[in-house]
């Protein structure tokens, strides 16, 4: 067996980590690229914080999920937990959820600039590995394909078990 060819085949995606049938504009982030850093407003539990996109994807597998409402983000987070997927879910919302109704991490995209930069629509997701590179994307956020892409990412980059929770008290 040609060990070098085996390692290369294992290290590169067997299939492109786009869901089949998805189409993206030229402005959408390309698989393998790092997240472009930009300031953002975060809602962590009940606390508003300012931050940068790059901080959200450092040292942890992270999904940006462009949701219609906060409940969708929490639903995806729970489905991924059921699949034992160790991933931080950041729900991207156009407006803050009602007070007291959200316990996760939300990125507020009031102007729609982030959705435009990512060519995202409600239901789109972007999975970033712990090094901040885009490893999967799709137009329909479902736990199974995200968990599958996450397993592939962990196997190829050695990040299995890497997970850092954002500290709501910081």
Residue pairs with C-beta under 8 A, 6 or more apart in sequence:
10 155
10 156
11 156
12 156
13 31
13 152
14 152
16 31
17 31
17 127
17 135
17 136
17 137
17 149
17 152
18 24
18 31
18 136
18 137
18 138
19 137
19 138
19 139
19 140
19 145
22 137
22 138
22 139
24 119
24 137
25 119
27 116
27 117
27 119
28 118
28 119
28 120
28 137
29 35
29 36
29 118
29 126
29 134
29 137
30 134
31 134
31 135
31 136
31 137
32 133
32 134
32 135
33 133
33 134
34 131
34 132
34 133
34 134
35 53
35 54
35 56
35 57
35 128
35 132
35 133
35 134
36 53
36 117
37 52
37 53
37 54
38 52
38 53
38 114
39 50
39 51
39 52
40 50
40 51
40 52
40 53
40 56
40 107
40 108
40 114
41 48
41 49
41 50
41 51
41 107
41 108
41 110
42 48
42 49
42 50
42 51
42 56
42 105
42 106
42 107
42 108
43 49
43 93
43 96
43 97
43 102
43 105
43 106
43 107
43 108
44 105
44 106
44 166
44 168
45 102
45 103
45 104
45 168
46 99
46 100
46 102
47 168
53 107
54 132
56 62
56 64
56 88
56 90
56 105
56 107
56 166
57 128
57 130
57 132
58 130
58 132
58 164
59 130
59 162
59 164
60 87
60 88
60 130
60 162
60 163
60 164
61 86
61 87
61 88
61 127
61 128
61 129
61 130
61 150
61 153
61 154
61 159
61 162
61 163
62 87
62 88
62 89
62 90
62 127
62 128
63 76
63 80
63 87
63 88
63 89
63 90
63 125
63 126
63 127
63 128
63 141
63 146
64 90
64 92
64 107
64 118
64 120
64 125
64 126
64 128
65 72
65 73
65 76
65 89
65 90
65 91
65 92
65 124
65 125
65 141
66 92
66 109
66 115
66 118
66 120
66 121
66 122
66 123
66 124
66 125
67 73
67 76
67 91
67 92
67 93
67 122
67 123
67 141
68 122
68 123
69 93
69 97
70 91
70 93
70 97
70 101
70 102
70 104
70 106
71 101
72 91
73 89
73 91
73 93
73 102
73 104
73 106
74 91
74 102
74 103
74 104
76 89
76 91
76 125
76 141
76 143
76 146
77 89
77 91
77 104
79 142
79 143
80 87
80 89
80 143
80 146
80 147
82 143
83 143
83 144
83 147
85 143
85 146
85 147
85 150
86 150
86 161
86 162
86 163
87 127
87 146
87 150
87 163
88 105
88 163
88 164
88 165
88 166
89 104
89 105
90 105
90 106
90 107
91 102
91 104
91 105
91 106
91 107
92 106
92 107
92 109
92 114
92 115
92 120
93 106
93 107
93 108
93 109
94 108
94 109
94 110
94 112
94 115
95 108
95 110
96 106
96 108
97 106
105 166
107 114
109 115
114 120
115 121
118 124
118 126
120 126
121 139
123 139
123 140
123 141
124 137
124 138
124 139
124 141
125 136
125 137
125 138
125 141
125 146
126 134
126 136
126 137
127 134
127 135
127 136
127 137
127 146
127 149
127 150
127 153
128 134
128 135
129 135
129 153
129 157
129 159
130 157
130 159
130 162
131 157
135 149
135 152
135 153
136 145
136 146
136 149
136 150
136 153
138 145
138 146
153 159
154 160
154 161
154 162
